[in-house]
Structure formats: structure tokens, C-alpha cells
Amino acid sequence: MATIPISNTDLKYADVERMAPRKSFFAKLSQIMALCGRSYFSLLKEIITLRFGVGRLSFDEYIALCLYDNTLYTQAEKNKFLGLRAMQKIWLEANYRFDFFGLINNKIATDVLLSAYGFPIMPTLAIFRDGVGRTSQFLLRSEEELRNFLTKSEYYPLFSKPIGGRQSIGTASLERYDETGKRLITTMGYGIPLDTFIAYVKNHAASGYLFQRRISPHTEIRKICGNRLATVRLLTITMQGGPKIIRACWKIPTGSNIADNFWRSGNLLAQLDIESGRVLSVIRASENGFEEITHHPDTGVLIVGTVIPNWQEVTKLVTESAKVLDEIALIGWDIAPIDGGAVIVEINETPDFKIHQLADRRGMWDETFINFLAERKQHAAEWLTASKQKQQIITELVVPPQNIKGKH
């Protein structure tokens, strides 16, 4: 759990949880030796090969992607998987316009831009930032203003998150305020003491905390996992012919999880057919890697074969929105299908490929992606040359002041 100066029990049902620490190298290696029947030296050789290959895979990534399992992948297929170190290089090659990163990292700025172009976003009700700014309809500048906001029934249901947050850490899905118990009731029916939640927001959202109108997922999705968002993760690339979706998967929450992030214990990840939006397979993490399932463990509803509601609108929304951000050619999108359409929940200019590689059981380093990066490198070189030429013109136009003796 995250280290916070208030009761972990009180905040159990706000998403402050982080990924659990991993087992030691030798303990995990011994476990997979027993699991797959491979020798120590065979595994070690493969780990080293993939570490220094194109994917730059760490040991943890090798394990997480189940690349030790020769029944799942050939060696050629394993070589196409990318780890974080390779991803970091690719992000900077594909999205070389670093000046646009600040725009995308700020959730408010991104929402303003996309909504200005008419795209549906999560509606913002208020922003909390202690002692910053001036009086505004949407700004909460003190604990008193925050308290008044949270105790008014007309603002519920709410979804809240840190403005600069990642991986859904610090999020909360709130159904209503319970005046009798002085508690915030979450979507899952749990209670968080009001004072506890306010203390958390004040102490852990220094750059701002966002309160949005919580939207409900599509009726068909609610039947599967209840009234909580299960977003579709789409990966787009923008090339000469325009934006294109190259990967798609579906994150499905289970148990008491508010957020749908796959790393959260028990959550599911579905492989999608990009053309139809149909679920091809579903996995969840297990002690020995991953297991395939067909039905949601809470509701018992069949998932495999399900078609994502409003799939054509989901994909159209992403490809149209990507045109607005064409300087950022590689984007990860979280889209929520809702009754009547779809909504943009979040975008990311440094998208994690791991979730797509897991869902598809296929590495990112394919012909399409290689061609995309080659084109981006060419564009980057052209942009750099043009920038230098502009700078040279500006330099030549700026004439240094002459030492002219004036009359006194």
C-alpha cells in the first residue's frame, strides 16, 4: 500500500494501492524451472539474450510476459516483445515533439483541447488546489470549500483523481455523501470518513485534484462488471495516410477494484478483434503466470464472444481525435463505451505496450511498427533541419546594436 499519514483501513476503497513487490530473482527462477521443466542454464541464456536484444527485456518483464513458456512462443516470436527500456527509446523517437508532452500530461488542458473540437470527455465539476488561484466557479481553494463541495448531493455521483496522476493511483469513485455517518459512500458501497478523504486529497494532490461527473458504462457492460468503467485501451499511430489503430484490448474490473488497471489483483484483460470489437480471449493473472477464463468471476456473465457496445463509435472517436494531436504520432487511449456513444477517459503519449502484448500474446516489434518508426525518424530529421533553418533566419535578421555616438 502507499505510505499515507492516515489510516489505510479508512482509505481501503480509494485506489491508493500499488503493485506488490516481486519475489527474489532466484526464488522466481526456481519456480518457473519447476513450472516449465527447463534447465537453469537454458532459462538464463534466454534471459540474457532477450535483455540485450531489440526488446531490452528485464527479468521481471520476461516473467510477466511468460516468455519462458516454449509452448506459447517460438524464439522468433519472443524476440518481438518489447520491455520498458526499449519502450522509452521508442516513445522519444515516435513522439519527438517533446513540447507537446506538457499538454497531454495535464488532464485539464487535454480535456479543454479535445472538447473544443467537439469530442466527448469526462465532464469536470471542480478542481481542488489548496491556496492557489483566484475565486472561480470550478476552483476549490481551501479545506472549507472542499468540504462544502463534497457534502452537496447535487454533485454526485463523482469520480476523482490527481491531475497529474498515473495508473489510477489516488482515484475514488463516490456514490453519495452520508450525512449521518459523515462518510463518502463509494460505488462499491464502502464508506470513507469525510475527514480522512479530505486529508488524503490535501496531502497527496499538491498539483491539483480533479472531480468529475461519474459516467455509467453501457448497459451491456454493467451486466458484466457492474456500474464501473471498463475502458477499452486503443493504440494509435499516425503515418502519412492518417491515424490508424494497431492494437486494442479491454480492461475489466473485478471484486472490490474501482479502477480497471490490469495490474490490480483479480482484474481481467480481453483480447479484441480490431475490426469488429469482438472479445477473442480473456486472461487474468495467476500464481503461475496467466489463466484463460470465459466468464466474469463476479457476475458469471459470458465475456468471450461479446462485442464491445458502440464499437464503430469507439474506433471513430479515437481516429478523429488523433488528428487533433497529429504532432504526437503514438498515443494510448482509454475509451469508455456508454449508452448512446463513447467517451474519452484518458490519453497517454508514453503508452505501455505490455498490456497489448499480454492481451494479444504477440510482441510489438512487427512490420507495421518498424515502418512507423522509420517514418517518424525521417520526419524528426526533417523537422530538426527546418528548425535550424528557421533559427538561422532569425539570427540573421537580428542585427546587433551598433556603437553609435549620439549627441548629448
FENRAJO-V978586 format. One record per helix or strand of 3 or more residues. SS is the DSSP state (helix for helix, strand for strand). FROM is the first residue (numbers start at 1). TO is the last residue. If there is no record, write none. Layout:
ss = <SS | SS>
from = <FROM | FROM>
to = <TO | TO>
//
This chain:
ss = <helix | helix | helix | helix | helix | helix | helix | strand | helix | helix | strand | strand | strand | strand | helix | strand | helix | strand | strand | strand | strand | strand | helix | strand | strand | helix | helix>
from = <25 | 40 | 59 | 75 | 84 | 98 | 107 | 124 | 143 | 153 | 158 | 171 | 183 | 191 | 194 | 209 | 219 | 232 | 242 | 268 | 278 | 289 | 311 | 330 | 341 | 354 | 367>
to = <36 | 51 | 64 | 78 | 94 | 105 | 116 | 128 | 150 | 155 | 162 | 178 | 186 | 193 | 204 | 213 | 225 | 239 | 252 | 272 | 286 | 293 | 324 | 338 | 348 | 360 | 397>
//
